[in-house]
Amino acid sequence: MKKTTKRKTLILLSIGILIIATSQVCSYYFALPDLARGSFMGIGVGLLLTALIFGNMKPARR
C-alpha cells in the first residue's frame, strides 16, 4: 500500500477524532443502541490506526 502524504494523514486523524467525539456527545444526549455506539467507535479507531500506520510522519532532516 502506498504511503499517504502528511496532509492526508492529518485529515484522517482529525476525522477519526471527530467521529469518536461525536459518538460520545450523541450517546450522552440520546439513547443510542450498542451497535451504533460500537460502530462509530470502531470506525473512529480504525481511521486513527490507519493514519498512524500508513502515514508519512517522518521528521524533517536538519
N, C-alpha and C positions, 0 to 999 in steps of 0.2 A: 504494500500500500504506500502511496506517495506521502511524503511529509507535507503537512499543511503549513501555510505561512503563519507568521506571528499574529497577523491581524485576524485570520480565521480562527486561530486558537483562542484569542481573547474574546471573540464573538461567541464561540462555543461555551467558554467558561461563563460568560455573562448570561447567556440564555439558560444554562443549567442551573445557575444560582437563582435566577428569576423564577424558573419553574418550581424549584423547591420552596422558595419563599412564598410564591402564590398559593401553592397547595397547603402550606401551613396556615396562611391567613384565611383561605376558604374553609378549611376544616375547623377553624376557630369560630367562624360566624355561621356556617351551615353544617348540617349533618351529612357528611359525605360517606358513601359506602366504603368499606375497606378496599374493595377493588380499585376504586378511583384514587384513593389516597396512595395506595401501593403503586399504581401505575404512574402517577405523577412523580413520586419519589424515585421510582426506577428509571424513568426517562431522564430526570434531572441528574441522577448519579451517573447514568450511562453517558450523558453528554460531558459531564465533568471528567470522567475517566478517559473518554475518547480524546478530549482536548489535551489531557496530561500525557497520555501515552504516545499519540501520534503528532503532537505539537512540536513546532520548531522553536524551542525556547532556549537556544544556546546563547550564552553571554557574549557580549561584544569583546573582540580582542583588542588589546592595547597596542 
